[in-house]
Amino acid sequence: MKKIVTMLSISILAAYTATAQGIVSSGQSTTTKENQAETVYSTQTNGFLADRPAGTIAANLGVGFGTWGLSLAVDGEYTFANFGSGMSLSGGVYGTVGFSGGTHFFVGPEAAFHWAVLDQLDLYTKLILGYHRYNYTYMGYTTGAGLFRAGAYIGATYYLNKSIGIGGVVGYGGPNIAAQVTFRF
């Protein structure tokens, strides 16, 4: 838990420092002559399809397996800092439901660090802090409890176009391994 809090603190400090130094993308846009609908963001982005300029909103839908059996996961992210070179920081809300001998429900805020390493490939790591509620039924008895817990993931998304990507995650806090579809707005 101490490592997760330390990593989250470093991420927040890096975002604050970048904002204070004025190197974060402003999100202002201009249009190109070739395509008036095309948006070009600040020069802080590397121009890759997978890069996330400040102001990007993304939704991820996933299905996977783990300690909770079959799990469905959904999260939404807002990119609030782009450091250039394909690196960006985002925050959002994460939720998952699992089915294994009962029902598991986990929801909480998340912080993610993204790195667009290739034109269409986004690698990232996520930290999640949230509330886990579970109910079990065993031999006719039902029990359940709720607790706060942390989770961490590493993942990759391959963007098919500007709005849709496919990928997967591996980690702890929901499904241990999951395939997902990403929609970017």
N, C-alpha and C positions, 0 to 999 in steps of 0.2 A: 504494500500500500504506500509505503514511504517513497519507493521508486516512482510510482505513478504520479504522486503529488509533485515530486521533484521535476519529472518530465513535463507535466502540465504547467508548472510555474515557469520553467525555461521557455516553453512555447509562448506563453503570455508575455513574458519579458521581451522576447525577440520581436513579437508583433508590436509591442508598445515602443520599443527602440526604433524599429523601422518607421513607424508612424511619426515619431518625434523628429526623425532625420529627414522626413519628407520623401522617402524612397518608395512608399506604397503607391500603387496605381490609383489614380484619381477616379477612374471609371468614366471619365468624360469620353464622348465618342464623336467621331466624324464619319462621313460617308465617303466611299471611293467613287471614282467616276464610272468604273465598269459596272458596278452593281449598287444602286442607291440603297438597297435593303441591307447590304453588308455593313457590319459594325466593326470598326477598327478601334481597339482599346489603346490605352497608354503604351508607350514604348517599353514599359517595364516587363511586358510579357515577351516570351521568346518566339511568338508567332506559331507555335505548335498548336495543332487541333486540340490536344489534350490539356493545354495550359488553362488555368482558371484565373481570368482577370478579376479584380475586385468587383464585387457586385453580382457575381455568378451565383445562381441558385440551382441546386441539384437535388434530385430525389432518387433514392436507391431502393429497389425492391428485390428481396432475395429469398431463397429457399435453401435449407441445408440440414445437416445432421450434427448431433453432438450429444452431450450428456443428457439433454432434455429430449432426445429422440428427434423426430421431425420438427423443424422449426421454421417459422416464417418471420422475416425481418423487414423492417421499413425504416428509413431515416431520411431526413431532409437537412441540407447543408446550405449555408450562406458563406461565400468567400469574402472575408473582410480585409485581407491583406495579400498582396502579390509582391514578392521580393525580387522579381526578375529571375532569369535563368531557369524558368519553369517551376519555381518554388512558390507555394502559396499556403496560407493558413485559413482554415474555415471552422465554423462552429455550427451546431445544430441540435437536433433532437433525434434520439434513437429509440426504437421499440422492437420487441420481439415476443413471439408467443411460441411455446414449445409444448409438445405432447408426448409424454413418456410416463405411463403409470399415473397420470394426473395432468394438470395444466400448469404451465409456468408462464409468467408474464413479467417482462423487464422493460422499464422505460426510464430515460434520463437524458441529460445533456451530454454532448460529445464535442471533442476538439479533434481536428484532423490536420495533418501536415501532408500536403500533396507535392509531388515532384514529377513534372512532365518530362520524362527522360528521352522519349522519342516523339515524333510527330503525333502519333495516335495512342501512345501508351502513358498512362498516369499511374504511378506507384504511390501508395500512401500508407500512413499509420494513423490509427484512431485510438483515443482514450475515451472511455465512457464511465461516468459515475451515475448511479441510478438506484431505483427501488425495484427489488425482485419479490414478487408474490407468487407463491406456489401452493397447490392443493394436491394431495395424494389420496387415493382410495386403495386400501389394501385389506383383503379378507373382510370386507364389509364395513371397515372403519375409515372415516375420512379425516384427514389432518391437514393443516396448512399453516403457513407463517409468512411473514414479510420481513425483509431486511434490506439494508442499503449495502451495495457492493460495487466493485469496480470491474471494468472489462478493458481489454486491449486487443486490437486487430492490426494485421498488415494485409494489404490487398493490392489488386491491380485492376485497372479498367482499360479496355481497348475500345477507343471511340470509332464507331462505324461512320459517323458524320458529326456535325457540330452539336447535335441534340441527343444522340443515343449512343450508349456504350454498353459493352458486356464485360463481365469480369468475375472475380471471385475474391473471397476473404478467408483468412485462417486466423483463429484467435480464441479468446475466452470472454464470456459475458453473454452469450446467446448461442447461435450455432457455432460449433468448433470449425466447421468448414461449410462454405455456402457459395452457390453461384448466384449472380445478381445481374440485374439490368439497371442501367443508370439513365435517367432523363435529365437533361440540362436545359435551363431556361435563361 
